Amino acid sequence: MKETMFSIMPIRAEHAPQFHQVLDAIARERIYLGQTEARSPAWVSNFVANNVKNDCAQLVALHGEQMIGWCDILPHPLPGFGHGGTLGMGVIKSWRGQGVGRALLAATIESALRRGITRVELEVYAGNAAAIGLYRKHGFVEEGVKRKARFLDGRYDDVVMMALLVGMDC
């Protein structure tokens, strides 16, 4: 484990440029996120500003002033689905396996629950065993598999759909 520590905090508008850089770096790895590059800096800045304005559960991990990861659970906008949110997260390569994802996920789930979210959904590529293991440790269960859902770089990837239900009899 790295000797240096990191902190978790809600995202702020001034984090948008670093968020764009982190998102773009992970997207360009082409194996973890649905996108292969981040949208424009202006789009990302607007996305962050909107999440801050709406008090969404979007947290970042910082090592000093450097962003090393993020996690968000964004509420579903449709009537009847507001109790649910979709999870997205990423940790930069040099900090993976150091507890950053675990800390971000726990803090973001807690933040979302305080905002009334009781169902958290996510999609993860079947080959991302580390992420699937992390989600299972936090109580997520598999709800289905989209077989051969993505074709990129000459290969198919299955997408595993997972959810965490809190305070409900399932």
N, C-alpha and C positions, 0 to 999 in steps of 0.2 A: 504494500500500500504506500502511496505517496506520503512523504513526511509532512507536506504542507496541507493545510486545511482548506475547505471551501465553505461558502455560506449559501443559504437558500433564501430567496426573497421574491415578493411579487414583482412582475415585470413593470417597468416604467417606460414612458415614451422615449426617454433618452437611451434606452437599451436597444432601440430598433436597429441601428446600424450594426451592432454586434450580433443581434439576433439574426439579421440577414446573413452575416458572414458564417455563423455557426450552421444555420439551416442550409446554406448553399454548400458548405464543405461536406456535410453529411449526405445531402441529396446527390452530390457528384460522385459519391462512392457507389451509387447505383444499385445498392443491395438492401437498404433499410427503409427508405421512404418511397412513396408512390411517385414522387416527382424526381426528376434527374438534375434539376437545378432550381434554385430559389426564384420566385417571381421577382419583379423589379424592386429596387430599394424603396421606391415610392409606395408600391403596393404593400410591402411588408410594414412600412411605417404606418400606413393607414390601418392595417390589420391590428397592429399593436395598440395604436391609439384607440381604436374601437373596443378592443378587449379591456383596456384600462377604463375607458368611459363607462362600459357596461359592468364593471367590477367582476370580470370573468376570472376563473381559477387558472391563471397562467403564471407560473413561477419560473425563475431562472436560478442556475447555480453559478456562482462567481468564485474565482480564485483571485483574491485581491480585487482588481477592477476588471479582470478578464472573464468574459462569459465562457463557460465550459459545457453548458447544457441547458435544456429547458424541458418543461412538461406543462401541458395544458389540458384541461377538460372543458370543452366548450359546449354550452347547452344547446339542445335541439330547438330550433325556432318554431316548429309547427305546433298548432294547438293539439293538446293531448299528449305531446311528447316532451314537454318542458322538464319533466322529472329526470330525463336522460341527458347524458352528455357524451361527446366523443373525445377520446384520449389521443393525444399526439405527444411524442417526446423524442429527444435525441441528446446524445452525449458525444463530445468530440473524441476522436480516436485515442488520443494520448491519455484520456481520463477514464476510459472504459475499464470495468473490473475493479474500480476503486471505491465503490459505494455511492457514487454520484447518482446513478439512476435509481437506486433503492431509496435514497433520501428524497430525491425529487418526486418520485411516485408517491411515497407515503404522505409528503407534505401537500401535494396537489390533490390527492384523494380527500384528505382532511379539509382542505379549502373548499373543494366542490361540495362536500357534504354540508358544510356551513351555509352554502348557498342554495340548499334544497335539492341537490342532485342525489338521486338514490339508485340510478342505473348508469353505470359507466361502460361504454362500448369501445372496442378497438378492433383494428385489423392488423395482423402481423404476418410477414412472410413465414411460411412453414420452416424454411431453412434457418431462421433466426432463433436458434435454440436458447441462447442466453436470454433474450427478451421474453420468450414464452415461459421460461423458468421463473424469471422475475415476476411476471404477471401472475403466475400460479401461486407463488409465495405470498402475494398480496390478495389472494382469494378469487382471482378471475377464473372462470371456467370456459371451456370451449363450447361454443354454440353451433359451430358448423365449419365447413371448409368449402371454399370456392376453388374447385380444382382447375389447375392450369389457367388461373385468372389473369396472369401477366405473362407476356412474352417480350423479353428484353435481352439484348445481347446474345441472341441465338438460343435462349433457353426459357422454358416455362417455369413459373413459380406458383405454387398453391398459396392461397391466402386463408389464414385461420382467423375466424371471427370469435372473439372472446368477450365476456361481459362480467361485471361485478355488480351484484345486487345487494344493496344495503338496507337493512331494516324491513325486509319483505320475506314472507313465507314463500319459498320457491318450490 
